[in-house]
Each structure stands twice: as C-alpha cells, then as structure tokens.
C-alpha cells in the first residue's frame, strides 16, 4: 500500500509523518525505515526506526531513487514499512510528473508486502487522479 501525506511546503507534513511512524512502531512486527533528506529528525524518531539520510548517496533521478529503495528492500526481509519524507526532493521529482514513480512504489509494495507512506509537497488537486484515494492527510 502507498499512502500520501500532501500539502505545500511548510504545512506540517513532516510532523504528521513523524507522528505516524512513531505511532506505528508500537504495533510493528517487522522493521521500519525512514528516508529523509538529512539526519535532522534523528532524535524525533523512535530508536527502533532506521533513519537513512538520502542526501549522502549519489541519486540523480527518480529511477535511481527507486533502485535505492529496492536495494533497501532487498537487504531487509523483515521490512514492514517505509516512510519517505521530502519525497519530491529525494526522488528528484520536483516539478516533474510523479505518476511513474508512484506506480513503481505500488508494485514494490504489492510484491514485497511493504507499506509506503510518503510526504509530498503538492496540493491535493495536483496529485494525479488515480492516486487521490491514496491520500490519507491533505494539509
């Protein structure tokens, strides 16, 4: 399953995402990974959540970002959930169409039974129509 937290920059998406990940850790039976553009939120995350600072890796486009996600998935057979903060920035999709990347994440989710929760700096109306049902929070 792919779930979206949407809203323009500065609306509070990261706080919602952090609350969601810290709430999920209580019921989690598997591992949880949090991808971010820095390690700034390290101390706001439960210590059972693995934080990965994406900025430390040479990702040039959305395909490379999806490959990066697949690498994480391939190394952790107990992975249950992934939280992707600053999705547009980390996936190099700022100002671009996100449809293909979301389709790929859905395929990964279904194939490996991993839930993805993304914070996306776009208004609800800007999200492609086929993903409107995946929006869990619109700010």
DAPE-V325555 format. One record per residue. N is the residue number from 1. PHI is phi in radians with two decimals (NA if undefined). PSI is psi in whole degrees, 0 to 359 (* if undefined). OMEGA is omega as a letter, one per 20 degrees, with the letter a starting at -180 (999 if undefined). Layout:
<<N & PHI & PSI & OMEGA> <N & PHI & PSI & OMEGA>>
This chain:
<<1 & NA & 139 & r> <2 & -2.04 & 124 & r> <3 & -2.07 & 145 & a> <4 & -2.08 & 136 & r> <5 & -1.93 & 115 & a> <6 & -2.09 & 156 & r> <7 & 2.70 & 157 & r> <8 & -1.12 & 166 & r> <9 & -0.99 & 141 & r> <10 & 1.46 & 7 & a> <11 & -1.54 & 350 & r> <12 & 1.85 & 21 & a> <13 & -1.12 & 318 & a> <14 & -1.09 & 318 & r> <15 & -1.06 & 317 & r> <16 & -1.07 & 317 & a> <17 & -1.14 & 316 & r> <18 & -1.09 & 317 & r> <19 & -1.06 & 318 & a> <20 & -1.15 & 314 & a> <21 & -1.17 & 319 & r> <22 & -1.21 & 331 & r> <23 & -1.29 & 325 & a> <24 & -1.24 & 333 & a> <25 & -1.12 & 331 & a> <26 & -1.13 & 323 & a> <27 & -1.76 & 358 & a> <28 & -1.21 & 135 & r> <29 & -1.75 & 340 & r> <30 & -2.01 & 195 & a> <31 & -1.54 & 154 & r> <32 & -2.21 & 135 & r> <33 & -2.10 & 141 & r> <34 & -2.15 & 114 & r> <35 & -1.68 & 132 & a> <36 & -2.48 & 169 & a> <37 & -1.49 & 356 & r> <38 & -2.79 & 179 & r> <39 & -1.78 & 18 & a> <40 & -0.97 & 325 & a> <41 & -1.63 & 14 & a> <42 & -0.93 & 317 & a> <43 & -1.46 & 354 & r> <44 & -1.62 & 349 & a> <45 & -1.66 & 144 & r> <46 & -1.00 & 143 & a> <47 & -1.22 & 354 & r> <48 & -1.49 & 350 & r> <49 & -1.59 & 131 & r> <50 & -1.52 & 116 & r> <51 & -1.62 & 129 & r> <52 & -2.11 & 122 & r> <53 & -1.50 & 104 & a> <54 & -1.15 & 333 & a> <55 & -1.10 & 342 & r> <56 & -1.41 & 359 & a> <57 & -2.04 & 145 & a> <58 & -1.41 & 67 & r> <59 & -1.57 & 123 & a> <60 & -1.85 & 340 & a> <61 & -2.73 & 177 & a> <62 & -1.11 & 323 & r> <63 & -1.10 & 319 & r> <64 & -1.16 & 323 & r> <65 & -1.11 & 316 & r> <66 & -1.09 & 321 & r> <67 & -1.07 & 320 & r> <68 & -1.06 & 314 & r> <69 & -1.07 & 317 & r> <70 & -1.09 & 324 & r> <71 & -1.09 & 319 & r> <72 & -1.14 & 314 & a> <73 & -1.05 & 318 & a> <74 & -1.18 & 337 & a> <75 & -1.66 & 356 & a> <76 & -2.41 & 95 & a> <77 & -1.28 & 350 & r> <78 & -1.76 & 9 & a> <79 & -1.16 & 127 & a> <80 & -1.94 & 319 & a> <81 & -2.48 & 146 & r> <82 & -2.24 & 132 & r> <83 & -1.92 & 124 & a> <84 & -1.99 & 99 & r> <85 & -1.47 & 153 & a> <86 & 0.89 & 49 & a> <87 & -0.96 & 312 & a> <88 & -1.06 & 319 & a> <89 & -1.21 & 310 & a> <90 & -1.14 & 324 & a> <91 & -1.57 & 4 & r> <92 & 1.01 & 43 & a> <93 & -2.03 & 13 & r> <94 & -1.09 & 123 & r> <95 & 1.35 & 11 & a> <96 & -2.09 & 170 & r> <97 & -1.29 & 127 & a> <98 & -1.69 & 359 & a> <99 & -0.97 & 308 & a> <100 & -1.07 & 316 & r> <101 & -1.09 & 318 & r> <102 & -1.15 & 321 & r> <103 & -1.07 & 316 & r> <104 & -1.12 & 318 & r> <105 & -1.10 & 322 & r> <106 & -1.10 & 318 & r> <107 & -1.10 & 316 & r> <108 & -1.10 & 316 & r> <109 & -1.01 & 313 & a> <110 & -1.21 & 320 & a> <111 & -1.20 & 324 & a> <112 & -2.02 & 7 & r> <113 & 0.96 & 51 & r> <114 & -2.07 & 134 & r> <115 & -1.59 & 132 & r> <116 & -1.94 & 135 & r> <117 & -2.19 & 122 & a> <118 & -2.04 & 139 & r> <119 & -1.73 & 124 & a> <120 & -2.15 & 121 & a> <121 & -1.40 & 67 & r> <122 & -2.51 & 151 & r> <123 & -1.24 & 157 & a> <124 & -0.92 & 320 & a> <125 & -1.19 & 338 & a> <126 & -1.47 & 345 & r> <127 & -1.27 & 134 & r> <128 & -0.91 & 143 & a> <129 & -0.93 & 322 & a> <130 & -1.20 & 349 & r> <131 & -1.95 & 7 & a> <132 & -1.07 & 325 & a> <133 & -1.23 & 345 & a> <134 & -1.53 & 354 & a> <135 & -1.32 & 120 & r> <136 & -1.77 & 334 & r> <137 & -2.48 & 128 & r> <138 & -2.10 & 120 & a> <139 & -1.87 & * & 999>>
